[in-house]
Amino acid sequence: MKSKKFNIILISLKNTIIPIILCSFMIFLILFSTSNIIAAKNGLELWATTVVPSLFPFLFATELLGKTKFVQYLGKTLNKIMRPLFNVPGEGSFAFIMGLISGYPVGAKIVTDFRNNGICTKDEGNRMLAFTNNSGPLFIIGTVGIGLFANKSIGLLLFITHFMACITVGVIFKFFSKNDLQNLPHSSYKPSVSSSNSISTILMIGSYVVIFSVVISILNQLHILDLFSVVISPLLGFFNINLSFAVPILSGIIELTNGINLVSLVHVKDISTNIAICAFLLGFGGISVCLQVYSIISKSDLSIKKYIIGKFFQGVFASIYTLLALKYIPILNLDIKATFAPISTCVTYPISILGFNNYFVLFGVLCIIVCFVFSIPSKKSNNC
């Protein structure tokens, strides 16, 4: 009875709050029309000049590869690796590789196709979503490392820790797997004959880029991000993070590219904080990417819940791996110091693991422990 009442309350809130938010959004579109038009143009330019050239070829190539027997061949070849490591079919390696090379949201698109065509079970699809949909090397190394930090080593570090974190999430989620092979339909991967899927996907991504550019513009006009930055300031203080990171972090949680750009512009004594926060945002992907994934999987029976949980932990693990690498790789330490030395002649950038770093590592270790505790099957479930 309580669950039914709770569901009724949720539905009523959904039917009330969503219309209010949408009506408010349209009102603010009119009130801040000038800044919103500029934001929409910037979002459209970002999509046309960056997203389409870097992502559409991968989407199209994915469909072409799917028309051949490459996916089946890869599945048979790598099944002995994917099944013991992640407890997913060997074809999952195709989603993992393409998702890691191409970037968001290619992995989600491939996993959804797998599920719709019977390559994987619902449980396998939900778990694959969490670790196969990742940011690509073009964005991490090119845009973030070279473009924003002017340092290729930082880009390589972020990509390596991003890769390690997604594998960690995949391995941990293996312990939450269910045996639902009896519900697996006939397996046959049949992608579309044309490039219509690639075109519709890239247009969908463009719509989200433009919409979230406008949303961030409205939030800035209303100073809502500043308000939320005050709310999260105690949490930042606990991790010894400079409060100037509050708005960039919130922006990155909403939309990845804009947030990472703002994080890279914050000048603090220990540059490892900037890099670790970027690692977290790259791992999580932002609400914009989550909604893109939700739009893609809406054509299947896959769930967004496990994806969001997985991406959050991927961000945490990526930050921890990044901090540890900055601490224990002296060559990388010198490289970063040399890059950022011209910013200030009176400031050095020690890569330490004190204060915020120490708490962050402790938090990550606790997350891993909690995951493994909950992954231990109970006697009741074993008897069933």
N, C-alpha and C positions, 0 to 999 in steps of 0.2 A: 504493500500500500504506500509506504513512504517513497519508494522508488518511482511509482506512478505519479504521485503528487509532485515529486521533484522534476520529473520529465515534463509535466504539465506547466510547471513554473518556468522551466527553461524555454519551452515553446512559446509561452506568452511573452517572455522577455525578448526572445528573438523576433517575434512579430511586432513588438513595440519599439525596441531599440534600433534595429536595422533601418526602418523607415525614417526614424528621427535623425540618424547619422547621415543617411543619404540626402534628406531634405536640407540638413545643415550644410552638407558638402556643396550642394547646388547654390545655396545662398552665399557661401563664402567664395564660390567661383565668380559670382557677380561682384561682390564687394571688393575683392582683391584681383580684379580682372587683369590689370596691367602686369603684376608680378606673376600671376598664374599663366598668362600667355607666354611670358619669357621662359618660365619653368618648363612649360609644355614644349616649346621650341627646342630648349636645351636637351630635354629628354628624347625628343624625336631625332635630334642631331646625333646624340649619343648612340641611339639604336641604329641609325642609318650608317654612321661612319665607323662604329666599333663592333656592335653586336652582330649585325648582318654579315659583314665580311669575315668575321672570325668564327661565327657559329653556323651559318647556313650551309657552307660547304660540308661541314661535318654531319649535319642532319641529312643532307642529300646522299653523302657517301654511305651513311649508315643504312639507308633504305636500299641503295644499290647492293651493298654487301649482303643484305638480308635476302635479296632475290636469288643469290647464289646459295650453294650449300656450305658456305664458309662458316655460318653459325653452328650448323650441325657438326662439322668437322672439328671446330674449336671446342664444342661441347664434349665430344668423345675424347679429344686429346687431353683436355684439362679437367675432366671430371674427377680424376684421382687427386687433384689438388683442391678444387673448389668444394667437393663433398666433405672431406675430412676437416678442412680449414673453416669453412663457413656453413656447412650442411645445406648447400644449395646446388642445383644441377650445374653441370659443366658449362652449359650455355650462358650461365651467369657471368662467366669470364668475359664474354663479349660486351655485356652491359657495363662491367667494371672497367675494362680497358677503354672503351669508347667514352664512357662517362668521365673518366679521369683525363683523357686526352682532349676531349671536346669542350667540357665545361657544362655548367647548368644550362638547361635541364635535360640534356641528352640521355643521361642514365635513367631518369624517370620515364622518359618516352620509350626506351627500349624495354624496360621492365614491364611497363603497361602492355606493350605489344606481346611480350612473353606470356603474361597472364591471360590475355584475351585469346591467345592461340594455343593455350594448354601446355606451354613449355614448363611452367612452374605452378606450384600450389599457391593458394592465397597467403598462407603463412610465409612461404619462401619469398613471394613477391613483396610482402610487407617488409621483410628483413632485408631483402636486396635493395629496396628503395633507400634504406637508411645509410648504406655504404657505397652504392654505385653511382649516386648522383653527386658529383663533386665539381669544384672549380677547376678550370683547365690551366695548363702551363702558360698559354698565351697571355692570359689575364694575370696570373700570379707573378710570373717571371717578368713578362713584358710590361704590363700596365703598372703593377704594384712595385715590383723590385726596381726596374730600370726607370719607369716613368715617374713614380711618386717618390721613391727613396733614393733614386739615382745610384743604385747599388745592385748589381746583378747577384752578388752573393746573398743578399737579403731575400731576393726573389727565389733563388734556388733553395735556401733554407726553408722558406715558407711553403714551397711546393713539396719538399721532402717530408716535412712535419705534417702537412696536410694529407699526404699519402699514408704516412704511418698511422695517423689518427683514424682515417677511414677503415684501415685494416683492423685496428684495435676494436672499433665499433662492430665491425662484421664478425669478429671472433667472439666478442662478448654476447652479441645477439644470437649466436649459434646455440647458446645454452638456454635460450627462450624458445627454441624451435618446437613445433608440434608435428606429430605424425598424421598428416591428413592426406596421404597419397591416394586414399580411396576416393577422394573428391576431385582428383586430377582428371580433367577431360582429355580427349585424344590430342596428342602432341603433334602439331604441325605449324611451323612458323610461316605465315603468309602475309608479308607486308604488302602495302598498296602497290599497284602497278605503275603509278605515276608519282610525281614529286608533290602531290597535293598535301600530303601529311607534313612535309617539311615546310611548305609555304604557310599552311595554317598555324603550325607551331611557331614559326618565326614572327608571324603577325600577332599571335597571342602574346609572345614575349614583348614585342614592341608596345602593345597596349598597356601592359603592366609597367613598363619603364616610364611611359608618358604619364600614366595615372599617378604613380608614386612620386614622380618629380613634382607634380602639382600638389599632392598631399603634403610633402615635406615643405613646399613653399607656403601652404596655408598654415601648417603647424608653426613655422617660423614667424609668420605674420601675427599669429595669435599668441606667440611666446609660450606655447604649450610645451615645447621641448625644454625650455628654460625651467618651467615649472616642474617637469618630471626629473630634471637634473638635480633639483633640490631634494626631491623625494629619494633618489638613489644615492645621494651624497654620503649617507652613513655607510652604505655598503662599500662604496669606493674608498671611504676612509678606513674601513676595516682591512681592506687589501692594500692600503697605503698607496692608492692610485691618486694622482693629481686630479683635482676637481675639474680642471680644464678639459679633461677627457669625457665628461658627462654627456654633453651634447653630441660630440662625435660618435660615442658608443650608441646612444639612442638612435641617431641617424643611421648608423650601420645596421642596427637591429631591424630598422624599417626597410632600408634599401642599401644594399651592400656597397655599391660603387661610390656613392656620395659619402657614406660613412667612413670608408677606408681613406678616401681623399682627405677628409677632415682630420682623421687620426694622424695621418702623416704630417700634417701641418702644425701639430702641437709640439712646441719646443720645451722639453724637460731635461733634467740632468741625466737621467738614465734612459737612453734610447731603446733599451730592451723592453720597456713598457709599451712604447709605440708598436714595436714589432709583435709582441705577444698579443696585444689587443687586436691587431690586424689578423693574426693567426686564428683567434677565436671567431672573428667576424667571417673570415673565409670559410671556416668549418661550418658555422651555423647557416650562412647563406642569406639570412634576412627574411623578413616577412614577405617581401615581394617574390622571392624565389619559392617560398613555401606555398604561396597562392598560385604560382605558375604550376608547381607540382600538383596541387589540388585540382587545378583545371584539367591537367593531363590525365590524372588517375580517375577523374569523375566518370570516365567512360568504361571503367572496370569496377570490380568489387574490392579494390585495394583501399587501405585506410591511411589517412594522413597522420594519425596519432603517433605511431611508432616511428615514422619518418622524422617528425619534429623532435621527439626524444633523442633519436639517434644523432641528429645534426647538432643538438645542444651539447651532447657528450663529445662529439667529434671536435667541436670548438674548444671545449675544455682540455681534451687530450692534446690537441694541436698547440695550445698555449703552453702547456707543461713541457712538451717535447722541445718547443722553441726556446723556452727559458733554460732548459738543461743544456741544449746545444750551445747557446750563447755563453753559458757558464764554463763548459768543459772543452770547447774547441778554441784554443788560443789564436789560431790563424784567423778565424772568423772574427774574433774579438778585435784584432789589430786592423782588419779590413774595414770594419764598421767605424772604428775610431778615426781612421784616416779619411773616410768619406764625410763624416759629420764634424770634423775638427774645424773647418772654415766657418761654421755657423756662429761660434763664439770662441774668442781667443782665451777667455778666462774660465772655460768650463771643460771638464773632461767627461768621458762617458764610460765609467766602469761597468762592465757587464757582471753583475753580482746576482746572488740568489738570496738576498736579504729582504726583510720587510714583506712587501706585497708578494714577491716571488715565492718566499717560503710558505706563506699562507696559501698561495695558489696551488703549489705542489701538494701540500697537505690536503687541500680540498679535492684535488684530482685523485689522490690515493684513496680517500674516503669514498669517492664516487665508484671507483673500481671495486672496492670491498663490498659496497652495497649491491652493485650489479651481480657479483658472484654469489652473494648470500641469497638473493632472490632467484638466482638461476638454479639453485639446488632443488631438485624435485622432491616433493613431499611423499611420504609413504602412501598417502591417500591417492595421489595421482598415479603412483606406480601400480597400485592395486587395480586401478581402473584400466 
